[in-house]
């Protein structure tokens, strides 16, 4: 899939994801419903939150009976959340504080690193991600 979009979010997406999602441009198209315009300007925090909440609810409904994490994370709603980029981090972390789920793939894709490497359980991985975020996340280092 050729990447003709100049958006920085496309530049940092792993090629595996790019083959399964049109992240930024489809997010901009959907933001047209919220903001009345399609642009590569940063969407408002309210627009990002609304998009995240809608996609997270769709992802939770769609993945409820899936048996493999790879199927869950390849759903378009999950991929759109990754496409939100760093703006999605506080929203994902807030969800993880009260309802840990399979957000790790999205966190790694957005943060550019895996701070939970070596964690043996979901609670342990969740704690590592929350601690990393609370300490002031350093992206891509």
C-alpha positions in Angstrom: 0.0 0.0 0.0 1.6 3.3 -1.1 1.6 6.0 1.5 0.8 9.2 -0.3 -0.6 11.0 2.7 1.9 13.5 4.3 0.4 13.0 7.8 2.9 12.3 10.6 0.7 9.5 11.9 1.1 7.5 8.7 4.9 7.9 9.0 5.0 6.1 12.4 2.5 3.3 11.7 4.0 -0.1 11.3 3.6 -1.5 7.8 1.5 -4.4 9.1 -1.1 -1.9 10.2 -0.9 0.2 7.1 -2.1 -2.8 5.1 -5.2 -3.1 7.2 -6.2 0.4 7.9 -6.6 3.9 6.5 -6.1 5.7 9.8 -5.6 9.4 9.5 -7.6 10.1 6.3 -10.5 8.0 7.4 -10.4 9.6 10.8 -10.5 13.1 9.1 -13.4 12.0 7.0 -15.3 10.9 10.1 -14.3 14.1 11.9 -16.2 15.9 9.2 -19.3 14.8 11.0 -18.1 16.3 14.2 -16.3 19.4 13.1 -17.8 20.3 9.7 -14.4 20.2 7.9 -11.8 17.8 6.6 -8.3 18.9 7.4 -5.0 17.7 8.6 -5.1 20.2 11.4 -5.2 18.8 14.9 -8.8 18.0 15.9 -10.1 19.4 19.1 -9.8 17.3 22.3 -13.6 16.9 22.3 -13.6 15.6 18.8 -10.8 13.1 19.7 -12.6 12.0 22.8 -15.9 11.5 20.9 -14.1 9.5 18.2 -12.3 7.4 20.8 -15.4 6.7 22.8 -17.4 5.7 19.6 -14.6 3.5 18.3 -13.8 1.9 21.7 -17.5 1.0 22.2 -17.6 -0.5 18.7 -14.4 -2.4 19.3 -15.6 -3.8 22.6 -18.9 -5.0 21.0 -17.1 -6.5 18.0 -14.4 -8.2 19.9 -16.4 -9.6 22.8 -16.5 -13.2 21.5 -13.2 -13.2 19.6 -10.7 -15.8 20.8 -7.4 -14.3 19.5 -5.9 -10.9 20.3 -4.7 -10.5 16.7 -8.2 -10.6 15.4 -9.3 -8.1 18.1 -6.5 -5.6 17.2 -7.1 -5.8 13.5 -10.7 -4.6 13.8 -11.2 -1.3 12.0 -12.4 0.4 15.1 -9.2 -0.5 17.0 -7.1 0.6 14.1 -8.9 4.0 14.0 -8.0 4.4 17.7 -4.3 3.8 16.8 -4.7 6.4 14.1 -5.6 9.0 16.7 -2.0 8.9 17.7 -0.7 10.4 21.0 -4.0 12.1 21.7 -5.4 8.7 22.4 -2.9 7.8 25.2 -4.7 9.5 28.1 -8.0 8.0 26.9 -6.6 4.5 26.7 -4.8 4.9 30.1 -8.0 6.2 31.7 -9.8 3.1 30.4 -7.1 0.8 31.7 -7.3 2.3 35.2 -10.8 1.0 35.6 -11.2 -1.8 33.0 -8.0 -3.3 31.7 -8.4 -4.8 28.2 -6.2 -5.6 25.2 -5.0 -2.0 24.7 -1.3 -3.1 24.7 -0.9 -3.3 20.9 -2.3 0.2 20.5 -0.1 1.6 23.3 3.0 0.1 21.6 2.0 1.4 18.2 1.4 4.9 19.6 4.2 5.1 22.1 6.8 3.5 19.8 8.0 1.2 22.6 6.8 -1.5 24.9 7.1 -0.5 28.5 5.5 -3.8 29.6 8.1 -6.1 28.1 8.5 -9.1 30.4 5.2 -8.7 32.1 3.6 -12.1 32.8 0.0 -11.0 33.4 -2.5 -8.4 32.2 -2.6 -6.7 35.6 1.2 -6.5 35.6 1.4 -5.1 32.1 -1.4 -2.6 32.9 0.4 -1.4 35.9 3.6 -0.8 33.9 1.8 1.2 31.3 -0.1 3.3 33.9 3.2 3.9 35.8 4.9 4.9 32.6 2.2 7.3 31.7 1.9 8.8 35.2 5.7 9.4 35.2 5.4 11.6 32.1 5.5 9.5 29.0 8.6 9.7 26.7 7.4 8.8 23.3 9.6 7.0 20.7 12.7 6.8 22.9 
